[in-house]
Amino acid sequence: MGETLGVTKDNSVRISIPFSANAEKALLGALIQNPENIHYLQSELPLRSDHFFIDRHQLIFTALLDLSNQGVTIDLVTLIQELKNQEKYPTPTRDEFIIEIFEKAPLTENLLYHAEIIRNTFALRNIMESCEGIRQRASQQSFDDISELLDDLDKTLLALRDQQAQGDGLIPGSEVLRSTVIQLEQRMSHDGIPGISSGFSDLDKVTGGFQKSDLTILAARPGMGKTALILNWATKALNEKKTVAFFSLEMSKEQLMERILAAEGKINSAQIRKGQIKAPKDLNKLVKTIKEVNHISTHLLVDETPSISLSELTARCRRYHRDKGLDMVIIDYLQLVVGSRDLRKQGREREVSEISMGLKALAKELGVPVIAAAQLNRSPDSRPDKRPRISDLRESGSMEQDADMIVFIYRDDYYHPHSPDAGQAEIILGKNRHGPLETVRLAYLPAYVSFRQLALIDPLLAQNTSPQVSHGPNSKKNKGTSQHPPFSSPP
């Protein structure tokens, strides 16, 4: 990419520094000849003086920007006079050098092409400099463990990527309105919800599905069914041919697949776990389910790395999304992800805050929904009304702030086995940036470790339960709800 400058190191290794003197001269000449191109350049492909490698070129570009900002008419005379200001430009620039650049300037049509060369060579120099620091630390072994060095390397590469990102800058409102209208037309052109369906129509009516760039936190006490519910969400996405990355930090990948088979095939999970499926009818059902799950499993990616670091998790998602594409990321569960070593030393709450912020950043960067299960502290157990609240999030930190949606699971039979609401679960929206805070009732099937639409389990019960959606995260159950036996033996 242009010419390079050879530098001898240790009398044996020759390092080439990327830069293009020709591109730098061509761009400066085009700007001197047509100063109106300065505004065009800075709006289309912004440059700074440090993007230029040659010192004199940096000074000339700085002078051009200063004159433009001052509203001074730019020509050879005003530019040369500006550069003679020793307080602003301590290094003298010969008049002949500026005149030569002006006279040999190529066509201005190539302005953006030359600017791209300058930006790319600048990025290459930054990469070399950053990687040299990592190389020296590796050769001197100046780190506590290898994971620390890998985390720093990942952060360095991410910072370089962000630095290279051009960004849109300030955009006229008319353009924003135009792109918004296009999005609205796309949504209105087909029936259904704008996001990825959860598989539960009552819940989708409230949330609109899982939206791109959103972080959803699913929180509950242990044993409430967090993994069961996010697996229901995942399999619905898989059935819609969405690619799902599932980070299972608590269960093995085989245990996860057993749960999917039980839920999808309505097969007793305990019998699958114990290998007690013997009857021909049950075996046929299992074989049929395996074939069905095999069809959708090509879209499922499972990572069972225990105590995976945030940087490693994001790097794997970013890499796969770049190569093949992702539609959804699920983490089970958030508190098992490990943050950076520095924040670990500052306390668990700071570490969890870093993780939630990192997951939100990942959702925005990839443009996909990210769902993370999370544990609640013991506060609900000590209250008369044991329905969870946002303040119950364990080591919450910035979790409430970062999440676009916080969903809680509450099952009354968890605390009261003989509850008239046994077999039901309240899906409570504690935060919802896209809609109201409501509570949706679902049926919980413990034998299958799965959730279902209440209407699909008992139509008569659904008719007597009016409405199925109750307002407010801590709303009481409807007085008209009929009592019914628990779903201990799902149909």
C-alpha positions in Angstrom: 0.0 0.0 0.0 2.2 2.8 -1.3 5.9 3.0 -0.5 7.4 2.0 2.8 10.3 3.4 4.9 13.0 0.8 5.7 14.3 0.9 9.3 17.1 -1.4 10.5 16.6 -2.9 13.9 19.3 -4.8 15.8 21.5 -4.7 12.6 19.5 -7.7 11.2 15.8 -7.2 11.2 14.4 -4.7 8.7 11.0 -3.2 9.6 8.8 -1.6 6.9 6.6 1.2 8.1 3.4 1.5 6.1 2.8 5.0 4.6 2.2 6.5 1.2 4.0 9.8 0.5 2.3 10.0 -3.0 -1.2 9.7 -1.5 -0.5 12.3 1.1 0.9 14.8 -1.5 -1.9 14.1 -3.9 -4.6 14.8 -1.3 -2.9 18.0 0.0 -2.5 19.2 -3.6 -6.2 18.6 -4.3 -7.2 20.5 -1.2 -5.0 23.5 -2.0 -6.3 23.6 -5.6 -10.0 23.2 -4.5 -10.3 24.3 -0.9 -14.1 23.5 -1.0 -13.1 19.9 -0.9 -12.1 20.2 2.7 -15.7 20.2 3.9 -16.5 17.4 1.5 -13.6 15.3 2.7 -14.4 15.8 6.4 -18.0 14.9 5.9 -17.3 11.8 3.8 -14.0 10.4 5.2 -12.8 12.5 8.1 -9.0 12.9 8.5 -6.8 14.2 11.3 -3.3 15.6 11.0 -1.9 12.5 12.7 -3.2 10.3 9.9 -0.4 11.7 7.8 3.0 10.0 8.3 5.3 12.8 7.1 5.7 15.7 9.5 5.6 18.4 6.9 2.3 17.0 5.5 0.9 17.0 9.0 1.7 20.7 9.3 0.2 21.6 5.9 -3.0 19.7 6.6 -3.3 21.4 10.0 -2.8 24.8 8.4 -5.5 24.0 5.8 -8.0 23.1 8.5 -7.2 26.2 10.6 -7.7 28.5 7.6 -10.9 26.8 6.7 -12.2 27.0 10.2 -11.3 30.7 10.3 -13.2 31.4 7.1 -10.0 32.6 5.3 -9.8 32.1 1.5 -7.3 29.4 0.9 -4.6 29.8 -1.8 -0.8 29.5 -2.1 -0.3 32.9 -0.5 -2.5 32.5 2.5 -1.3 29.0 3.1 2.4 29.9 3.0 1.8 32.9 5.2 -0.1 30.7 7.7 2.7 28.2 7.9 5.2 31.0 8.7 3.5 31.5 12.1 6.3 30.0 14.2 4.1 29.8 17.4 1.6 27.5 15.6 4.0 25.7 13.2 7.4 25.6 14.8 8.9 23.5 12.0 9.6 25.6 8.9 8.1 24.4 5.6 9.8 25.6 2.4 7.7 27.6 0.0 9.1 25.5 -2.9 7.8 22.3 -1.3 4.2 23.7 -1.0 4.3 25.0 -4.6 5.5 21.6 -5.9 2.6 19.9 -4.1 0.2 22.4 -5.7 1.5 22.1 -9.2 1.7 18.3 -9.3 -1.8 17.7 -7.8 -3.7 15.0 -9.6 -7.4 15.0 -10.4 -9.6 15.8 -7.4 -12.0 12.9 -8.4 -9.5 10.6 -6.6 -9.7 12.6 -3.4 -11.5 9.9 -1.3 -9.4 7.1 -2.7 -6.2 8.9 -1.5 -7.9 9.6 1.8 -8.7 5.9 2.3 -5.0 5.0 1.6 -3.9 7.5 4.2 -6.4 6.2 6.8 -5.5 2.5 6.1 -1.7 3.1 6.4 -2.4 5.0 9.6 -4.4 2.0 10.9 -1.6 -0.4 9.9 1.0 1.7 11.8 -1.3 1.7 14.9 -1.6 -2.1 14.7 2.1 -2.6 14.4 2.7 -0.3 17.4 0.0 -1.9 19.6 1.1 -5.5 18.7 4.7 -4.6 19.5 3.7 -3.8 23.0 1.9 -7.1 23.3 5.0 -8.9 21.8 7.3 -7.3 24.3 5.1 -8.3 27.2 5.0 -11.9 25.8 8.7 -12.1 25.3 9.4 -10.7 28.8 6.6 -12.7 30.3 5.4 -9.6 32.2 1.9 -10.8 33.1 0.2 -12.9 35.8 -1.2 -15.5 33.6 -1.7 -16.1 29.8 -5.4 -15.3 30.0 -4.6 -11.7 31.1 -2.4 -11.2 28.1 -5.0 -12.6 25.8 -7.6 -10.3 27.3 -5.4 -7.3 26.8 -4.7 -8.4 23.2 -8.5 -8.7 22.5 -9.0 -5.2 24.1 -6.2 -3.8 21.9 -7.7 -5.2 18.7 -11.2 -4.0 19.7 -9.8 -0.5 20.4 -8.1 -0.5 17.0 -11.3 -1.6 15.3 -13.3 1.2 17.1 -10.6 3.7 16.2 -10.8 2.7 12.5 -14.6 2.8 12.5 -15.6 5.8 10.4 -18.9 6.5 12.1 -21.8 8.5 10.7 -21.2 11.7 12.6 -23.9 14.3 12.6 -26.8 13.2 10.4 -29.5 15.6 9.2 -32.9 14.8 10.7 -34.4 14.5 7.3 -32.1 11.5 6.6 -33.0 9.9 9.9 -36.7 10.3 9.1 -36.2 8.7 5.7 -34.4 5.7 7.2 -37.1 5.4 9.9 -39.9 5.4 7.4 -38.1 2.7 5.4 -38.0 0.6 8.6 -41.6 1.2 9.3 -42.6 0.2 5.8 -40.6 -3.0 6.2 -42.4 -3.8 9.4 -45.8 -3.0 8.0 -45.2 -5.0 4.8 -45.7 -8.3 6.7 -47.9 -9.5 9.5 -46.4 -10.4 12.8 -44.0 -8.9 15.3 -40.9 -6.8 14.5 -38.5 -9.0 16.6 -37.8 -12.7 17.0 -40.8 -14.4 18.5 -40.6 -15.9 22.0 -43.0 -18.6 21.0 -45.6 -17.3 23.3 -48.1 -15.0 21.6 -49.3 -13.3 24.8 -45.7 -12.3 25.7 -45.0 -11.2 22.1 -48.0 -8.9 22.2 -46.4 -7.0 25.1 -42.7 -7.1 24.0 -42.9 -7.2 20.2 -40.5 -10.1 20.3 -36.7 -9.9 20.9 -35.5 -6.8 19.1 -32.2 -6.3 17.3 -29.4 -4.7 19.5 -31.4 -5.3 22.7 -30.2 -6.9 25.9 -32.8 -9.0 27.8 -32.2 -10.2 31.3 -34.2 -13.2 32.5 -34.0 -13.4 36.2 -35.4 -15.8 38.8 -34.6 -17.8 41.9 -32.8 -21.1 41.4 -35.2 -23.8 40.2 -37.9 -21.4 38.8 -37.2 -22.5 35.2 -34.8 -19.9 33.8 -33.0 -22.4 31.6 -36.3 -24.0 30.5 -37.7 -20.7 29.4 -34.7 -19.5 27.5 -34.5 -23.0 25.8 -38.1 -22.5 24.7 -37.1 -19.1 23.3 -34.1 -20.6 21.6 -36.0 -23.5 20.0 -38.6 -21.1 18.7 -35.9 -19.0 17.0 -34.3 -22.2 15.6 -37.6 -23.3 14.1 -37.7 -20.0 12.4 -34.2 -20.8 10.9 -32.5 -18.2 13.1 -28.9 -18.9 14.1 -28.5 -19.0 17.9 -25.3 -19.0 19.9 -26.0 -20.6 23.3 -23.4 -20.3 26.0 -24.2 -23.0 28.6 -22.0 -22.2 31.6 -23.8 -24.4 34.0 -24.9 -27.5 32.1 -23.0 -29.6 29.6 -23.9 -29.5 26.0 -25.4 -33.0 26.2 -27.6 -32.1 29.2 -28.7 -29.0 27.2 -29.7 -31.2 24.2 -31.6 -33.6 26.5 -33.6 -30.7 27.8 -34.4 -29.7 24.2 -35.5 -33.2 23.3 -37.7 -33.5 26.4 -39.4 -30.1 25.8 -39.8 -30.5 22.0 -41.0 -34.1 22.1 -43.1 -33.9 25.4 -41.0 -36.7 26.8 -40.4 -37.1 30.5 -37.0 -35.5 31.2 -36.3 -37.8 34.2 -36.8 -40.9 32.0 -34.4 -39.5 29.4 -31.8 -38.7 32.0 -32.1 -42.2 33.6 -32.3 -44.0 30.2 -35.6 -45.5 31.1 -37.4 -45.1 27.8 -38.1 -48.7 27.0 -41.7 -48.9 25.7 -42.0 -49.0 21.8 -44.4 -46.1 21.8 -42.0 -43.9 23.9 -39.0 -45.0 21.8 -40.8 -44.1 18.5 -41.6 -40.7 20.0 -38.0 -40.2 21.0 -36.7 -41.2 17.5 -39.2 -38.8 15.9 -38.1 -36.0 18.1 -34.5 -36.6 17.4 -35.1 -36.3 13.7 -37.1 -33.1 14.2 -34.4 -31.5 16.5 -31.7 -32.7 14.1 -33.3 -30.6 11.4 -33.1 -27.4 13.5 -29.9 -28.1 15.3 -27.8 -27.0 12.3 -28.7 -23.4 13.4 -27.7 -24.0 17.0 -24.2 -23.3 18.3 -23.4 -24.5 21.8 -20.4 -23.3 23.9 -20.0 -25.0 27.3 -16.7 -23.3 28.3 -16.9 -22.9 32.1 -16.1 -19.5 33.6 -15.7 -18.0 30.1 -14.3 -14.5 30.1 -16.4 -11.6 28.7 -13.6 -10.8 26.2 -13.5 -14.4 25.0 -17.3 -14.7 24.7 -17.6 -11.5 22.7 -14.6 -12.4 20.5 -16.2 -15.8 19.6 -19.6 -14.2 18.8 -17.9 -11.4 16.8 -15.8 -13.9 14.8 -18.7 -16.2 14.0 -21.1 -13.3 13.1 -18.5 -11.9 10.8 -17.9 -15.3 9.0 -21.4 -16.8 8.9 -23.8 -14.6 10.7 -25.7 -14.8 14.1 -29.3 -13.9 14.8 -29.4 -14.4 18.6 -27.0 -14.8 21.5 -28.0 -16.5 24.8 -26.0 -16.8 28.0 -26.9 -19.2 30.8 -26.1 -17.5 33.1 -24.6 -14.0 33.4 -23.0 -14.4 36.9 -20.9 -17.3 35.6 -19.2 -15.1 33.1 -15.8 -13.7 34.2 -14.8 -10.1 33.8 -11.4 -8.5 33.5 -8.8 -9.1 36.1 -8.6 -5.5 37.1 -12.3 -5.2 37.9 -12.3 -8.6 39.6 -9.9 -7.0 42.2 -12.4 -4.2 42.7 -15.3 -6.3 43.8 -17.9 -8.6 42.3 -20.4 -5.8 41.7 -18.0 -3.9 39.5 -17.2 -7.1 37.6 -20.9 -7.9 36.9 -21.4 -4.3 35.8 -18.6 -4.7 33.3 -20.2 -7.9 32.0 -23.7 -6.4 31.6 -22.2 -3.4 29.8 -20.2 -5.6 27.6 -23.2 -7.8 26.7 -25.2 -4.6 25.8 -22.3 -3.4 23.7 -22.2 -6.8 21.9 -25.9 -6.6 21.1 -25.4 -3.2 19.6 -22.3 -4.1 17.7 -23.7 -7.3 16.1 -27.2 -5.9 15.8 -28.8 -9.0 17.3 -30.8 -9.7 20.5 -28.7 -10.9 23.4 -30.5 -12.8 26.2 -28.8 -13.5 29.6 -30.2 -15.4 32.4 -29.4 -14.1 35.9 -29.7 -15.2 39.5 -31.7 -13.3 42.1 -30.6 -12.8 45.7 -32.6 -14.2 48.6 -34.7 -11.1 49.3 -37.9 -12.5 47.7 -37.8 -15.5 50.1 -38.1 -13.2 53.1 -41.0 -11.1 51.9 -44.7 -11.9 52.2 -45.1 -11.2 48.5 -42.3 -13.2 47.0 -42.7 -11.9 43.5 -39.2 -10.6 42.4 -38.3 -7.0 41.9 -35.4 -5.3 40.0 -33.7 -4.6 43.3 -33.5 -8.4 43.8 -30.9 -8.8 41.0 -27.8 -10.3 42.6 -24.8 -8.1 42.2 -27.0 -5.9 40.0 -24.5 -3.0 39.4 -25.5 -1.5 36.1 -27.7 -4.4 35.0 -30.9 -2.4 35.4 -29.4 0.4 33.4 -27.9 -1.7 30.6 -30.9 -4.0 29.9 -33.6 -3.1 27.5 -35.9 -5.7 29.0 -35.8 -7.4 32.4 -38.1 -10.4 32.7 -38.8 -12.3 36.0 -40.3 -15.8 36.5 -42.5 -16.4 39.5 -44.2 -19.7 40.3 -46.4 -19.8 43.4 -46.1 -23.5 43.8 -42.3 -23.0 44.2 -43.1 -21.7 47.7 -46.6 -23.2 48.2 -46.8 -26.8 46.7 -50.6 -26.9 47.1 -51.2 -23.5 45.6 -54.3 -23.2 43.5 -52.0 -21.7 40.9 -49.8 -24.8 40.8 -48.6 -25.5 37.3 -48.7 -21.8 36.3 -45.9 -19.3 36.0 -46.1 -15.5 36.0 -43.7 -14.0 33.5 -43.3 -10.5 34.9 -41.8 -7.6 32.9 -39.9 -5.5 35.4 -38.5 -3.3 32.6 -39.6 -2.9 29.0 -38.3 -0.1 26.9 -40.6 -1.1 24.0 -43.9 -1.4 25.9 -45.8 -1.6 29.1 -44.9 -3.5 32.3 -47.3 -6.4 32.4 -47.5 -10.0 33.7 -48.1 -12.9 31.3 -49.3 -16.2 32.6 -47.9 -19.4 31.2 -48.3 -23.1 32.0 -45.2 -24.8 33.5 -44.8 -28.5 32.7 -42.2 -29.9 35.2 -42.1 -33.4 33.6 -40.9 -31.8 30.4 -39.1 -28.9 32.1 -40.8 -26.6 29.7 -43.3 -23.8 29.4 -46.4 -23.7 27.2 -49.2 -21.3 26.3 -51.9 -21.6 29.0 -54.6 -21.8 26.4 -52.9 -24.8 24.7 -52.8 -26.8 27.9 -56.4 -26.3 29.2 -58.8 -24.3 26.9 -61.5 -24.3 29.5 -59.2 -22.9 32.1 -58.0 -20.2 29.6 -61.7 -19.2 29.1 -62.2 -18.9 32.9 -58.9 -16.9 33.4 -59.8 -13.4 32.2 -57.6 -11.7 31.3 -54.4 -13.8 30.9 -52.3 -10.6 30.9 -52.5 -8.6 34.2 -51.1 -5.1 34.5 -48.2 -4.2 36.8 -45.2 -6.3 37.8 -46.6 -7.0 41.2 -50.3 -7.3 40.3 -52.4 -9.9 42.2 -53.9 -12.8 40.4 -57.4 -12.2 39.0 -60.3 -13.0 41.3 -62.1 -14.8 38.5 -59.3 -17.3 38.0 -60.6 -20.8 38.6 -58.8 -23.3 40.7 -57.4 -26.3 39.0 -55.1 -29.2 39.8 -51.4 -28.9 39.3 -49.8 -30.0 36.0 -47.8 -32.6 37.7 -48.6 -35.1 34.9 -48.7 -33.0 31.7 -51.0 -34.2 29.0 
